[in-house]
């Protein structure tokens, strides 16, 4: 956390907004002025990891954090605000939808090992066998169709 705070302090493109409720820490959000993606260079303010502590949810804290993101975007003349919510967090996703934030992309994450093992399974065999395998599959399908047609007739 200390490294994140030091990075934010050294950057004009980042902010951390902290929310208090009755003088107690209630939540925070990391704001970043960046682009939509590496290919879409349109500017955006990203509200990264918005979080409200459980006792302070449904007290306007999340709204205040997102208000800070929108205000900073307006101050910078940026036309878009983006955020992310954990896919399984129903409340967070409903909140984001209520304040007009719709899905833009789906970020999928897995361990490198898991992806490597699945890629290995999907790797095609050598080209010399591809034609034979396809012929065998098609022949099996035709045979199955003929046997079904014969059973129905």
BELCOR-V180304 format. One record per pair of residues at least 12 apart in sequence whose C-alpha atoms are under 7 Angstrom apart, sorted by the first residue. I is the first residue (numbers start at 1). J is the second residue. If there is no record, write none. Layout:
# BELCOR-V180304
i=I j=J
i=I j=J
This chain:
# BELCOR-V180304
i=13 j=32
i=13 j=33
i=14 j=31
i=14 j=32
i=14 j=33
i=15 j=30
i=15 j=31
i=15 j=32
i=16 j=29
i=16 j=30
i=16 j=31
i=17 j=29
i=17 j=30
i=17 j=65
i=19 j=61
i=19 j=65
i=26 j=52
i=26 j=53
i=26 j=56
i=27 j=51
i=27 j=52
i=27 j=53
i=28 j=50
i=28 j=51
i=28 j=52
i=28 j=65
i=29 j=47
i=29 j=48
i=29 j=49
i=29 j=50
i=29 j=51
i=29 j=65
i=30 j=47
i=30 j=48
i=30 j=49
i=30 j=50
i=31 j=45
i=31 j=46
i=31 j=47
i=31 j=48
i=31 j=69
i=32 j=45
i=32 j=46
i=32 j=47
i=33 j=45
i=33 j=46
i=43 j=78
i=44 j=78
i=44 j=79
i=44 j=80
i=44 j=81
i=44 j=82
i=45 j=69
i=45 j=73
i=45 j=80
i=45 j=81
i=45 j=82
i=46 j=81
i=46 j=82
i=46 j=83
i=47 j=69
i=47 j=82
i=47 j=83
i=48 j=83
i=48 j=84
